Amino acid sequence: MEDQSLKQNQEEKLINEAFQDLLNGYLRSNHRKKVEIIKRAFAFARAAHEGVRRRSGEPYIMHPIAVARIVSQEIGLGSTSICAALLHDVVEDTDYTVEDLENLFGHKIASIVWGLTKISGGIFGDQASLQAENFRKLLLTMSEDIRVILIKIADRLHNMRTLGSMLPNKQYKIAGETAYIYAPLAHRLGLFAIKTELEDLSFKYEHPEVYEEIKQKIAETEEHRHEIYKQFSAPIKKRLDEKGYKYTMKARVKSVYSIWNKMQSKHIPFEEVYDLYAVRIVFECPDESQEKKECWAIYSIITDLYKVHPERTRDWVSSPKVNGYRALHLTVMGPDGNWIEVQIRTEKMDEIAERGLAAHWKYKVGESDEESELDVWINTIKDVLDNPEPNAMDFLDTIKLNLFSTEIFVFTPKGDLITLPKDATALDLAFTLHSDLGFHCIAAKVNHKLVPLSQKLQSGDQVEILTSKSQTPKEEWINFVTTAKARTRLAAALRKDRRQVVATGEKIFNDFLSENDININNDQMSRILRRLGFKNDEDLFFKIGSGSLDLDESIRKFLKNKKGGNSLMRYLTLGLAKPKDEEPKPVTDDPKASIDRKQTYILREENGVKNYVIASCCHPIPGDDVLGYVEPDEKTVVVHKRECPVAMKLKSGYGSRLVATVWQAGKDKRFPVSILISGIDRMGILNEITRTISDELSIYMRSMDIEANQGLFSGKFNIMAQDTGTVEKLCSALRKIDGVQSAVRVNE
């Protein structure tokens, strides 16, 4: 009994200390000191969650306190948001209603809590239709009060910080969902520090070993980096001091995730990621009208001392990013011969960069440009909601298009500046200006030169859209639009046209069956669709209506001699069905058995029979960080690399079907792998490469494809390897061959 009492006292102390820390942080802020209502909200939430514990074992109230602390101290919001954060789970998890909260705390706090309750349980549900619906609710609520999504991001950040207590399959779901939606959303709202932490935490749970390895290497190189920074910064500090600037200057190491991302995209090892850190100069500038001038003055000081990279200067002071980010970036050659990025910001720019929209509110005077940019973004989201994709994952992808962090700036013939995502095309611009312009667009003039609609635009282009009244939207346009507005408007127009084609195809199909006295039930129709690879009968009717699938006279004659629906199915599947060995087989012998997703699933092969199916999109092999997706039959596990784009969608949309997986140890099996090799061509180099693969390492080579051009060569070698260790050993051996510049594993 004494032990129980002692534990309760310790927990009471822990809770009170956490709340006091929250209050102290709030009292240090510039907000009005409305302490009384915060204390009332805390007391109410504490009583409401009394006796409830989190999975980690700690009292549940610690979670709302932690979320409120993030909201206050890391995002910079005030008492209304702190109260809403403390109360955010009360309506969902207890018997209290929104009306109760409104009576006690007022309409604003209650409406934010209600907004958070509507989108509870993560953005995604277990069912596809619910995913889209929950996400629509999130975006609609966000357009009503942006504080809802800011608190939701804080809630997700705390859940990610405490993710270690969850089951592995839940970790993959939450981490995948975070990387797919929450991190880009945080970036888009200007919450750079939170976005970076969300990415790093997601990566930590997806690739724990790689995460620790990179973290260790960062620690090992710290002393060398510090020495280089001291050499680099000393002359700059001397000049800034001479000019009388009040400033801080520090080096900021890239996040683990961004280093890994660069290693993946450039196919390079850690040792070749030279821009491991950026130098940031933050200076005082009381007169806002002088910000631009002073940034360029500091730029001039740095470029007098160091050689500047001509293509890596970014002026986000004159043209801020859509999320409000402002800074001047330049890249110069450091003392050790490597490039160093330098970021120049005023104190206001720095706070906005780290805290995003909350900092805008602090500095706003009337209607600011940043707010109008946010309005543009929210209006685009509303546009997407008005014309939603029928398929849930397509809807999420469309929204994802609008979370771009990289923008370009183009000009209309009248000189208006238009912001677009990187890789936007002339057709995207047409839809951005007006939907009718997009529907009737035939070509464009970029810098007075005629170009096709698919032309990708560059920053600074002047673009004129050419139209014709007779032009109508084309199916292939969907392949080269990138903005959410263009995609949703175009998809809606195509769906309208498609409905007419589908109706025609359905009539042809039904007439065909009627004329030939054929009856098909739902089960037979489902099998026909499955065999042909159509998702639904609408796709089949569209093919028939558009003339791609012709039910002609020869087929009629064929069917008249056969037995109705079965023969139709035999005809339709003739030559079109997938080979039997391509279809995944159930992996359990027991017809009643199903896979327990709470347990780690061991990937094994016995007597040539695997209990898993390798995903053709990413071709994982033993040693890769993988996860399993349980097919709807509950018996088939499809194995994906955790970073595979398809796996990313599965984690985001079908988290409940994921299972943690490990490869069975000690099994001598071979898996197909592709190695990309490039370098300087010379006599006999191919012979050395093949000898290294086949003779020295005894690796079976399935095929190769080599091309040489102007003294350089590149080739893809398809091999059979046992695991990732074998592949790494091979790539290392190949890179030692004279002339070979790169040898990396790629997806087939």
VOGU-3710 file (C-alpha; in Angstrom, 3 decimals, decimal comma):
1> medqslkqnq> 0,000/0,000/0,000  2,888/2,312/0,882  4,525/1,562/-2,473  1,277/2,488/-4,246  1,019/5,749/-2,300  4,681/6,577/-3,007  4,164/5,942/-6,707  1,086/8,195/-6,724  3,025/10,969/-4,999  5,849/10,658/-7,515
11> eeklineafq> 3,382/10,837/-10,410  1,653/13,877/-8,865  5,032/15,593/-8,610  5,900/14,651/-12,210  2,594/16,021/-13,552  2,851/19,267/-11,557  6,459/19,828/-12,674  5,508/19,270/-16,339  2,614/21,730/-16,085  4,766/24,311/-14,283
21> dllngylrsn> 7,368/24,025/-17,064  4,568/24,707/-19,581  3,421/27,780/-17,587  6,964/29,131/-17,184  7,535/28,937/-20,934  4,251/30,742/-21,582  5,130/33,494/-19,063  8,448/34,082/-20,885  6,611/34,663/-24,201  5,274/37,933/-25,602
31> hrkkveiikr> 1,643/36,800/-25,317  -0,865/38,353/-22,917  -0,569/36,515/-19,609  -3,954/34,722/-19,369  -2,749/32,191/-16,791  -6,075/31,615/-15,039  -7,853/30,024/-18,043  -4,821/27,772/-18,718  -4,901/26,549/-15,116  -8,642/25,860/-15,417
41> afafaraahe> -8,138/23,915/-18,680  -5,357/21,853/-17,061  -7,474/21,048/-13,986  -10,414/20,049/-16,199  -8,311/17,824/-18,507  -6,556/16,233/-15,535  -9,864/15,290/-13,910  -11,313/14,063/-17,232  -8,333/11,736/-17,907  -7,981/10,584/-14,264
51> gvrrrsgepy> -6,833/6,935/-14,037  -6,105/6,612/-17,789  -2,605/5,654/-18,923  -0,713/5,735/-22,199  0,800/2,576/-23,707  4,156/3,587/-22,171  2,569/3,390/-18,688  2,697/7,098/-17,845  -0,458/9,020/-16,819  -2,411/10,100/-19,921
61> imhpiavari> -2,465/13,793/-18,859  1,296/13,950/-19,605  0,447/13,765/-23,347  -1,839/16,871/-23,469  0,710/18,790/-21,342  3,501/17,835/-23,771  1,389/18,848/-26,816  0,539/22,185/-25,144  4,244/22,749/-24,426  5,132/22,181/-28,119
71> vsqeiglgst> 2,274/24,492/-29,162  3,521/27,211/-26,811  7,316/26,946/-26,826  8,112/25,409/-30,226  5,356/26,923/-32,401  4,805/30,086/-30,356  1,003/30,101/-30,026  -0,933/31,732/-27,162  -3,413/30,854/-24,408  -6,313/29,838/-26,705
81> sicaallhdv> -4,166/27,215/-28,436  -2,559/26,058/-25,164  -6,029/25,455/-23,659  -7,209/23,651/-26,818  -4,080/21,454/-26,723  -4,677/20,563/-23,047  -8,304/19,673/-23,855  -7,766/18,137/-27,333  -8,633/14,526/-26,357  -11,406/15,266/-23,826
91> vedtdytved> -14,396/15,111/-26,219  -13,099/11,997/-28,009  -11,996/9,988/-24,962  -14,444/11,023/-22,201  -18,157/11,664/-21,704  -17,778/15,449/-21,959  -19,269/17,181/-25,017  -18,296/20,205/-27,113  -21,206/22,050/-25,480  -19,654/21,412/-22,049
101> lenlfghkia> -16,369/22,929/-23,226  -18,134/25,898/-24,805  -19,954/26,670/-21,540  -16,719/26,469/-19,551  -14,096/27,881/-21,927  -15,936/29,815/-24,650  -16,728/29,268/-28,324  -13,206/29,670/-29,808  -11,478/27,019/-27,639  -14,439/24,630/-28,018
111> sivwgltkis> -14,486/25,004/-31,839  -10,737/24,238/-32,086  -11,162/21,142/-29,871  -14,110/20,063/-32,038  -11,967/20,533/-35,158  -9,281/18,315/-33,605  -11,891/15,712/-32,575  -13,233/15,512/-36,148  -9,805/14,505/-37,445  -8,821/12,257/-34,532
121> ggifgdqasl> -7,090/8,912/-34,893  -4,577/10,203/-37,434  -5,405/11,530/-40,876  -6,192/8,057/-42,112  -8,674/5,412/-41,042  -8,405/1,719/-41,852  -10,765/1,915/-44,818  -9,805/3,642/-48,066  -12,985/5,719/-48,215  -12,395/6,962/-44,673
131> qaenfrklll> -8,851/8,076/-45,464  -10,018/10,577/-48,033  -12,934/11,673/-45,868  -10,715/12,274/-42,817  -8,230/14,181/-44,915  -10,981/16,352/-46,384  -12,142/17,109/-42,831  -8,597/18,063/-41,880  -8,254/20,489/-44,775  -11,701/21,996/-44,351
141> tmsedirvil> -11,061/22,522/-40,651  -7,663/24,011/-41,432  -9,237/26,561/-43,747  -11,569/27,583/-40,891  -8,849/28,009/-38,257  -5,209/27,269/-39,022  -4,557/26,645/-35,298  -6,328/23,275/-35,624  -3,663/21,877/-37,931  -0,833/23,510/-35,938
151> ikiadrlhnm> -2,044/21,732/-32,770  -2,532/18,506/-34,764  1,089/18,722/-35,962  2,203/19,248/-32,322  0,141/16,191/-31,320  1,825/14,121/-34,051  5,293/15,382/-33,030  4,787/14,205/-29,440  3,420/10,847/-30,651  6,539/10,445/-32,814
161> rtlgsmlpnk> 8,801/11,324/-29,862  7,147/8,540/-27,834  6,692/6,011/-30,658  9,064/3,479/-29,076  6,286/2,011/-26,909  4,171/1,000/-29,957  4,163/-2,349/-31,810  6,456/-2,429/-34,889  3,594/-2,625/-37,433  1,980/0,441/-35,769
171> qykiagetay> 5,343/2,207/-35,851  5,585/1,699/-39,637  2,057/2,997/-40,161  2,536/6,117/-38,015  6,067/6,818/-39,305  4,963/6,377/-42,934  1,916/8,585/-42,448  4,135/11,230/-40,814  6,675/11,287/-43,655  3,973/11,225/-46,339
181> iyaplahrlg> 1,678/13,988/-45,050  2,654/15,646/-41,757  6,293/16,546/-42,570  5,429/18,169/-45,951  2,492/19,922/-44,282  4,770/21,283/-41,520  7,210/22,479/-44,189  4,416/24,108/-46,170  3,303/25,976/-43,051  6,880/27,143/-42,455
191> lfaikteled> 7,568/24,962/-39,372  11,063/24,045/-40,503  12,442/22,786/-37,167  9,396/20,564/-36,598  9,417/19,321/-40,209  13,087/18,298/-39,807  12,422/16,467/-36,531  9,367/14,653/-37,973  11,454/13,453/-40,946  14,301/12,319/-38,690
201> lsfkyehpev> 11,998/10,464/-36,275  10,168/8,747/-39,166  13,523/7,696/-40,610  14,732/6,474/-37,199  11,837/3,990/-36,925  11,914/2,943/-40,577  15,703/2,395/-40,780  17,033/2,154/-37,202  20,434/0,667/-38,116  21,170/3,146/-40,920
211> yeeikqkiae> 19,987/6,003/-38,683  22,433/5,032/-35,915  25,239/4,480/-38,437  24,856/7,986/-39,960  24,470/9,544/-36,501  27,701/7,851/-35,419  29,551/9,088/-38,514  28,319/12,649/-37,909  29,694/12,434/-34,339  33,033/11,045/-35,577
221> teehrheiyk> 33,531/13,932/-38,039  32,442/16,657/-35,583  35,958/17,657/-34,484  37,166/18,034/-38,090  34,045/20,052/-39,034  34,501/22,346/-36,042  38,104/23,053/-37,031  37,084/23,870/-40,629  34,263/26,104/-39,357  36,681/28,042/-37,111
231> qfsapikkrl> 39,014/28,662/-40,069  36,103/29,596/-42,327  34,235/31,888/-39,923  37,161/33,832/-38,415  37,760/36,250/-41,359  33,987/36,752/-41,862  33,486/37,582/-38,168  36,418/40,035/-38,331  34,816/41,928/-41,263  31,313/41,912/-39,716
241> dekgykytmk> 32,719/43,239/-36,424  34,581/45,996/-38,283  31,318/47,048/-39,977  29,527/47,169/-36,603  26,952/44,379/-37,185  25,210/42,820/-34,197  24,862/39,174/-35,185  25,176/35,506/-34,305  26,992/33,046/-36,554  26,867/29,285/-36,194
251> arvksvysiw> 27,212/26,066/-38,169  24,164/23,825/-38,464  24,634/20,161/-39,389  22,239/18,628/-41,908  19,660/16,259/-40,425  20,265/12,499/-40,565  17,335/12,113/-42,962  18,551/14,802/-45,392  22,057/13,257/-45,432  20,577/9,811/-46,158
261> nkmqskhipf> 18,296/11,318/-48,808  21,309/12,830/-50,560  23,199/9,524/-50,345  20,226/7,767/-51,992  19,484/10,319/-54,709  23,149/10,811/-55,684  24,136/7,127/-55,144  27,070/8,177/-52,959  28,475/6,981/-49,583  28,450/9,202/-46,463
271> eevydlyavr> 32,077/10,203/-47,048  31,110/11,896/-50,337  28,371/14,094/-48,814  30,563/17,174/-48,638  27,950/19,790/-47,665  27,280/18,224/-44,252  26,573/21,569/-42,657  25,431/25,096/-43,452  26,609/28,319/-41,808  23,882/30,699/-40,655
281> ivfecpdesq> 24,362/34,422/-40,007  21,462/36,060/-38,130  21,777/39,835/-37,672  19,807/42,622/-36,039  18,010/44,969/-38,438  15,579/47,328/-36,641  14,677/49,141/-39,892  12,757/46,617/-42,075  13,188/48,814/-45,159  16,960/48,129/-44,959
291> ekkecwaiys> 16,700/44,295/-44,734  17,386/43,606/-48,392  20,270/46,093/-48,590  21,959/44,708/-45,450  21,610/41,060/-46,587  23,375/41,880/-49,853  26,033/43,907/-47,973  26,892/40,797/-45,903  26,794/38,731/-49,133  29,397/41,117/-50,557
301> iitdlykvhp> 31,637/40,739/-47,480  31,595/36,919/-47,817  32,201/36,873/-51,599  35,178/39,232/-51,145  36,728/36,514/-48,959  35,655/33,292/-50,679  34,930/32,030/-54,188  31,154/31,842/-54,755  29,351/29,027/-56,617  27,706/30,880/-59,541
311> ertrdwvssp> 24,622/28,637/-59,778  23,763/28,245/-56,096  22,726/31,720/-54,964  19,080/31,860/-53,817  17,406/35,237/-53,224  14,370/34,506/-51,052  14,512/38,030/-49,611  13,118/39,618/-52,799  10,826/36,654/-53,623  9,854/34,731/-50,445
321> kvngyralhl> 8,866/31,058/-50,618  5,143/30,372/-50,531  5,437/29,321/-46,868  6,806/32,784/-46,057  10,486/31,742/-45,789  12,865/34,644/-46,420  16,669/34,485/-46,525  19,626/34,994/-48,825  21,571/31,776/-49,546  24,961/31,510/-51,199
331> tvmgpdgnwi> 27,449/28,653/-51,543  31,191/29,326/-51,325  34,391/27,259/-51,445  35,605/26,482/-47,915  39,201/26,187/-46,624  39,230/22,399/-47,226  38,133/22,713/-50,881  34,500/21,712/-50,197  31,423/23,844/-50,800  29,774/25,494/-47,759
341> evqirtekmd> 26,265/26,952/-47,850  25,822/30,271/-46,013  22,354/31,493/-45,007  21,930/35,221/-44,284  18,837/36,255/-42,281  17,560/39,047/-40,069  16,254/38,067/-36,618  12,675/38,385/-37,883  13,422/36,186/-40,915  15,036/33,613/-38,621
351> eiaerglaah> 12,037/33,408/-36,295  9,655/33,074/-39,254  11,907/30,361/-40,751  11,856/28,334/-37,532  8,302/28,971/-36,345  6,429/29,697/-39,558  2,919/31,086/-39,419  2,861/31,685/-35,676  5,738/34,129/-36,098  3,841/35,854/-38,937
361> wkykvgesde> 1,004/36,553/-36,525  3,465/38,041/-34,047  4,841/40,452/-36,638  1,716/41,111/-38,704  0,508/44,660/-39,224  -2,808/44,617/-41,100  -2,994/42,288/-44,092  0,482/40,925/-44,888  1,768/39,358/-48,101  2,466/36,119/-46,253
371> eseldvwint> -1,162/35,816/-45,156  -2,417/36,422/-48,666  -0,049/33,665/-49,876  -1,575/31,341/-47,266  -5,054/32,337/-48,465  -4,053/31,421/-52,032  -2,913/28,008/-50,822  -6,036/27,363/-48,758  -8,235/28,467/-51,687  -6,412/25,944/-53,888
381> ikdvldnpep> -7,133/23,256/-51,296  -10,805/24,260/-51,297  -10,743/23,960/-55,083  -9,466/20,385/-54,746  -12,174/19,617/-52,166  -14,858/20,901/-54,532  -13,636/18,502/-57,254  -12,389/15,469/-55,282  -10,804/12,417/-56,832  -13,151/9,436/-56,419
391> namdfldtik> -10,260/7,179/-55,359  -8,937/7,875/-51,859  -5,229/7,411/-52,577  -5,486/9,465/-55,795  -7,056/12,198/-53,684  -4,150/12,101/-51,234  -1,635/12,185/-54,097  -3,399/15,212/-55,588  -3,197/17,041/-52,269  0,457/15,988/-51,949
401> lnlfsteifv> 1,142/17,823/-55,222  0,126/21,004/-53,478  2,591/20,547/-50,606  5,610/21,419/-52,754  8,493/22,983/-50,878  10,303/24,142/-54,019  8,834/26,884/-56,172  9,623/28,703/-59,396  8,534/32,199/-60,404  7,310/33,012/-63,923
411> ftpkgdlitl> 5,892/36,157/-65,521  2,787/36,765/-67,654  3,125/39,025/-70,738  1,766/41,873/-68,545  4,551/41,332/-66,007  2,476/39,662/-63,250  4,556/37,305/-61,074  3,079/33,783/-60,714  4,395/31,208/-58,197  4,333/27,561/-59,356
421> pkdataldla> 5,800/24,269/-58,097  9,130/23,136/-59,517  8,643/21,108/-62,746  5,346/22,906/-63,510  4,480/23,039/-67,212  2,895/25,622/-69,510  -0,407/23,757/-69,055  -0,141/24,165/-65,256  0,225/27,916/-65,720  -2,839/27,995/-67,994
431> ftlhsdlgfh> -4,976/26,307/-65,311  -3,461/28,517/-62,574  -4,547/31,641/-64,478  -8,053/30,309/-65,287  -9,701/26,916/-65,797  -11,155/27,915/-69,194  -7,681/28,939/-70,313  -6,496/25,431/-69,388  -9,366/23,656/-71,173  -8,802/25,568/-74,446
441> ciaakvnhkl> -5,000/25,800/-74,309  -3,193/24,615/-77,498  0,393/25,831/-76,953  2,468/28,514/-75,231  5,147/31,045/-75,981  8,015/30,914/-73,497  10,320/33,921/-73,841  8,609/34,592/-77,228  9,423/31,079/-78,501  6,601/28,641/-79,374
451> vplsqklqsg> 6,631/25,546/-77,129  4,264/22,571/-76,484  1,947/22,410/-73,460  4,245/19,863/-71,810  7,177/22,325/-71,694  8,616/22,543/-68,166  9,003/26,148/-67,026  12,053/27,717/-65,394  12,227/30,597/-62,907  12,222/33,916/-64,737
461> dqveiltsks> 10,425/32,655/-67,874  7,914/34,972/-69,494  4,979/32,827/-70,624  2,068/33,570/-72,951  -0,755/30,992/-73,239  -2,263/30,393/-76,708  -5,853/29,083/-76,940  -8,427/27,863/-79,446  -12,219/27,625/-78,992  -12,208/24,202/-80,677
471> qtpkeewinf> -9,646/22,737/-78,215  -10,943/20,266/-75,609  -9,108/18,531/-72,684  -7,059/15,480/-73,709  -6,492/12,270/-71,717  -2,683/12,498/-72,126  -2,590/15,944/-70,468  -2,902/14,257/-67,070  0,691/12,943/-67,559  2,290/16,393/-67,559
481> vttakartrl> 0,360/18,519/-65,087  1,837/18,918/-61,603  -0,324/21,452/-59,743  -3,307/20,314/-57,703  -5,670/22,773/-59,407  -4,701/21,643/-62,927  -5,000/17,969/-62,008  -8,377/18,258/-60,259  -9,964/20,492/-62,908  -8,609/18,349/-65,734
491> aaalrkdrrq> -9,639/15,080/-64,040  -13,162/16,460/-63,463  -13,485/17,437/-67,157  -12,143/14,077/-68,314  -14,515/12,239/-65,945  -17,412/14,110/-67,532  -16,271/13,052/-71,027  -15,475/9,569/-69,734  -19,027/9,093/-68,413  -20,381/9,521/-71,924
501> vvatgekifn> -17,874/6,997/-73,340  -18,635/4,554/-70,489  -22,376/4,827/-71,136  -21,775/4,071/-74,837  -19,509/1,105/-73,958  -22,043/-0,310/-71,492  -24,791/-0,147/-74,117  -22,560/-1,908/-76,696  -21,675/-4,587/-74,135  -25,282/-5,207/-73,040
511> dflsendini> -26,519/-5,235/-76,647  -23,770/-7,709/-77,469  -24,862/-10,055/-74,644  -28,541/-9,681/-75,539  -28,050/-10,363/-79,244  -26,080/-13,508/-78,475  -28,401/-14,738/-75,692  -25,637/-14,656/-73,055  -26,302/-14,222/-69,329  -23,503/-13,211/-66,949
521> nndqmsrilr> -23,888/-13,104/-63,181  -21,905/-10,848/-60,820  -19,408/-13,568/-59,953  -18,595/-14,247/-63,628  -18,307/-10,524/-64,308  -15,881/-10,124/-61,399  -13,720/-12,937/-62,767  -13,720/-11,398/-66,243  -12,631/-8,048/-64,846  -9,957/-9,629/-62,645
531> rlgfkndedl> -8,521/-11,689/-65,494  -8,427/-8,696/-67,829  -6,778/-6,497/-65,219  -9,658/-4,006/-64,950  -10,464/-2,548/-61,535  -14,177/-2,302/-62,286  -16,759/-2,680/-65,017  -16,519/1,055/-65,765  -12,952/0,566/-67,030  -14,105/-2,323/-69,231
541> ffkigsgsld> -16,988/-0,279/-70,667  -14,634/2,650/-71,297  -12,320/0,405/-73,348  -15,268/-0,870/-75,358  -16,824/2,606/-75,761  -13,530/4,156/-76,891  -12,979/1,379/-79,449  -9,902/-0,114/-77,712  -11,712/-3,444/-77,145  -13,768/-4,535/-80,150
551> ldesirkflk> -16,550/-7,149/-79,845  -16,768/-7,880/-83,593  -18,584/-10,343/-85,927  -15,954/-13,074/-85,589  -16,562/-13,106/-81,848  -20,308/-13,371/-82,313  -19,795/-16,456/-84,489  -17,364/-17,875/-81,971  -19,837/-17,405/-79,103  -22,821/-18,898/-80,970
561> nkkggnslmr> -21,035/-22,252/-80,998  -20,179/-22,130/-77,314  -21,993/-22,113/-73,993  -22,922/-18,557/-73,118  -21,087/-16,721/-70,354  -18,369/-19,303/-69,749  -17,237/-19,165/-73,387  -17,301/-15,377/-73,307  -14,987/-15,506/-70,319  -12,729/-18,002/-72,113
571> yltlglakpk> -12,550/-15,651/-75,090  -11,892/-12,559/-73,005  -9,174/-14,247/-70,977  -7,537/-15,864/-74,013  -4,015/-14,500/-74,232  -4,815/-11,711/-71,784  -4,721/-13,387/-68,371  -1,644/-13,093/-66,182  0,551/-16,237/-66,144  -0,334/-18,373/-63,165
581> deepkpvtdd> 3,115/-18,086/-61,663  2,738/-14,280/-61,490  -0,240/-14,485/-59,192  0,767/-14,517/-55,503  0,046/-17,791/-53,752  -1,303/-18,026/-50,199  1,572/-18,617/-47,814  -0,091/-20,831/-45,228  -1,170/-24,430/-45,732  -3,991/-24,176/-43,221
591> pkasidrkqt> -7,045/-22,796/-45,099  -8,435/-21,366/-41,831  -5,183/-19,707/-40,743  -4,572/-16,001/-41,110  -1,502/-13,873/-40,381  -1,141/-12,335/-36,917  -0,078/-8,753/-37,670  0,892/-8,084/-34,049  3,725/-10,633/-34,270  6,932/-10,237/-36,281
601> yilreengvk> 6,582/-12,350/-39,454  9,654/-14,451/-40,382  10,335/-14,538/-44,152  11,456/-18,054/-44,975  11,691/-20,588/-47,785  11,254/-24,333/-47,278  11,712/-26,880/-50,085  11,586/-24,147/-52,708  8,302/-22,690/-51,384  8,412/-19,125/-50,009
611> nyviascchp> 5,978/-17,874/-47,375  6,129/-14,405/-48,960  5,976/-12,626/-52,329  8,722/-10,184/-53,402  7,292/-6,815/-54,538  8,185/-6,183/-58,182  8,376/-2,404/-57,606  11,490/-2,471/-55,394  12,945/-6,050/-55,401  14,053/-6,282/-51,732
621> ipgddvlgyv> 16,680/-8,844/-50,708  17,880/-10,120/-47,293  19,615/-7,296/-45,442  17,223/-4,630/-46,717  14,936/-2,928/-44,185  11,552/-4,355/-45,230  7,936/-4,543/-44,172  5,114/-6,888/-45,128  1,736/-6,011/-46,595  -0,978/-8,570/-45,868
631> epdektvvvh> -3,211/-9,066/-48,918  -7,011/-9,057/-48,408  -6,977/-12,896/-48,474  -5,211/-12,637/-45,048  -2,709/-15,326/-46,124  -0,352/-13,591/-48,579  2,483/-11,316/-47,440  4,033/-9,019/-50,068  7,489/-7,746/-49,020  8,551/-4,149/-49,822
641> krecpvamkl> 11,606/-2,067/-48,979  10,537/0,403/-46,305  11,588/3,407/-48,411  9,834/2,127/-51,570  7,290/4,695/-52,918  4,599/2,013/-53,067  5,334/1,057/-49,441  5,036/4,746/-48,547  1,479/4,726/-49,901  0,682/1,483/-48,095
651> ksgygsrlva> 1,954/2,931/-44,797  -0,104/6,068/-45,358  -3,310/4,456/-46,543  -3,377/0,818/-45,404  -1,432/0,871/-42,130  -3,690/-1,704/-40,530  -2,591/-4,304/-43,131  1,135/-3,962/-42,356  3,179/-6,572/-40,517  6,738/-6,314/-39,153
661> tvwqagkdkr> 9,030/-8,764/-40,983  12,529/-10,235/-40,608  14,503/-12,458/-42,967  15,191/-15,999/-41,790  18,841/-16,257/-40,765  21,369/-18,558/-42,392  19,499/-19,537/-45,547  21,654/-19,743/-48,683  19,213/-18,389/-51,295  19,796/-16,088/-54,273
671> fpvsilisgi> 17,770/-13,016/-55,246  17,813/-10,899/-58,434  19,702/-7,598/-58,079  20,687/-4,901/-60,595  24,027/-3,053/-60,357  24,599/0,207/-62,257  28,262/0,758/-63,184  29,746/3,833/-64,870  33,202/5,220/-65,517  35,924/6,016/-68,051
681> drmgilneit> 36,094/3,594/-70,966  39,345/1,772/-71,745  40,492/-1,427/-73,414  39,757/-4,522/-71,295  37,650/-2,831/-68,609  34,569/-4,964/-69,377  36,657/-8,115/-69,033  37,887/-6,971/-65,583  34,343/-6,188/-64,443  32,935/-9,578/-65,489
691> rtisdelsiy> 35,961/-11,396/-63,999  35,460/-9,586/-60,674  31,780/-10,555/-60,612  32,034/-14,154/-61,815  35,501/-15,411/-60,910  36,684/-13,467/-57,850  33,332/-13,252/-56,030  31,604/-16,289/-57,656  28,391/-14,342/-58,271  26,016/-15,616/-60,949
701> mrsmdieanq> 25,430/-13,005/-63,675  22,034/-13,185/-65,431  22,517/-10,463/-68,054  24,250/-7,172/-68,809  23,629/-4,089/-70,916  26,657/-1,860/-71,681  26,881/1,412/-73,570  30,008/3,508/-74,348  29,990/7,069/-75,650  32,777/9,651/-76,068
711> glfsgkfnim> 35,203/7,906/-73,749  32,662/7,145/-71,018  30,709/3,947/-70,346  27,679/2,930/-68,318  26,161/-0,491/-67,851  23,533/-2,411/-65,943  24,490/-5,867/-64,658  21,723/-8,187/-63,470  23,061/-10,665/-60,914  21,846/-13,175/-58,318
721> aqdtgtvekl> 22,973/-12,188/-54,809  22,504/-13,730/-51,375  21,991/-10,507/-49,389  22,875/-6,818/-49,122  26,302/-7,686/-47,673  27,185/-9,549/-50,894  26,021/-6,568/-52,986  28,031/-4,059/-50,904  31,141/-6,250/-51,170  30,690/-6,483/-54,949
731> csalrkidgv> 30,162/-2,721/-55,404  33,242/-2,013/-53,285  35,346/-4,441/-55,395  34,059/-2,941/-58,659  34,868/0,623/-57,546  38,516/-0,452/-57,071  38,838/-1,295/-60,785  40,828/1,370/-62,637  38,346/3,569/-64,542  35,199/2,603/-62,624
741> qsavrvne> 33,774/5,780/-61,047  30,530/4,413/-59,611  28,971/1,031/-58,795  25,597/1,108/-57,041  22,582/-1,118/-56,592  19,401/0,082/-58,321  15,849/-1,227/-58,609  15,350/-3,425/-61,661
//
